[in-house]
Amino acid sequence: MKNKLEVGQIRKLDSIQGIATSRLVVIAEIDQRDATCLVFLLNNMSEAATPRDLCISKSVAKSKYEIVLMTDYLSRADQARLVSNKILGVIDPHLINRIREISFASPFGGLANNFQKLGVTVGGYPVQKYDSVWLFRDNEFDNFSRLTFVRNPISLDYAAKFYDNNKNNPAAFMSEDAPFVALRFFAISQSRIEVAA
C-alpha cells in the first residue's frame, strides 16, 4: 500500500538485509530531485531521553505511543524505503520545522525547554559516558547511519537519480541545482530523439 509521503509522517524505514534493522522515523523534508527524504530517528524510550531529545505526547504525534525524537539523528533516506510502509502517526510540519530550527541553533548541550505548551518536553536523563543509555545511543547511531546516507551532489549516483526523476521535465534541467552530469545525460537523450526522428 503506497501512501504519498508528507513532512511530519511517522513511518518505518525499511531494513537493509544483513546490514541494518528497520527503525521508526519522522519525515522532516522531502526532496523530489533525487527521491530522498530527511528523517529524524524516533524511539519510545522516554525514560532514557537525554536533554538533546524531545518527548512528544501521543496526542501531538497522533500515534498510539509517546515517542522520542532524537534531534542529533537527522539524515537522508531513499523515499522507496518509506513509501510502502503505513503511516503510524503524524507530527505537525510546523512543529518539525521549529524542532529543526532550535536543534540547529544549539548544536551542543541541552535544548531550550520552550516546547511544553506544544505538548513536547525535553528529555532529562543525565547520560554518562559508557552507561547503558550511552551504549544504546551508540548502537542506534551505528544502525541509523547504515540505513541513511549523506547526499553527494557531485556524485554520478545523484546525477543519475536526478536524470531519472526529471527526464520528462525539461524545466528541471534549467535549475542551478541540476547536476552537470545530469545535463549531459539529458542532452544525449535529446540528441538521440532528434536522430531517431
Secondary structure, DSSP 8 states (H G I E B T S, - for coil): ------TTEEEEE--BTTTB--EEEEEEEEETTTTEEEEEEEES-GGG--TTEEEE-HHHHTSSS-EEEEEEEEEEEEGGGTTTS---EE--HHHHHHHHHHHHH--SS------GGGTEEE------TTSHHHHHHHHHHHHHHHH-B---TTSHHHHHHHHHHHTT-GGGGGSTTS-HHHHHHHHHHHHHHHHH-
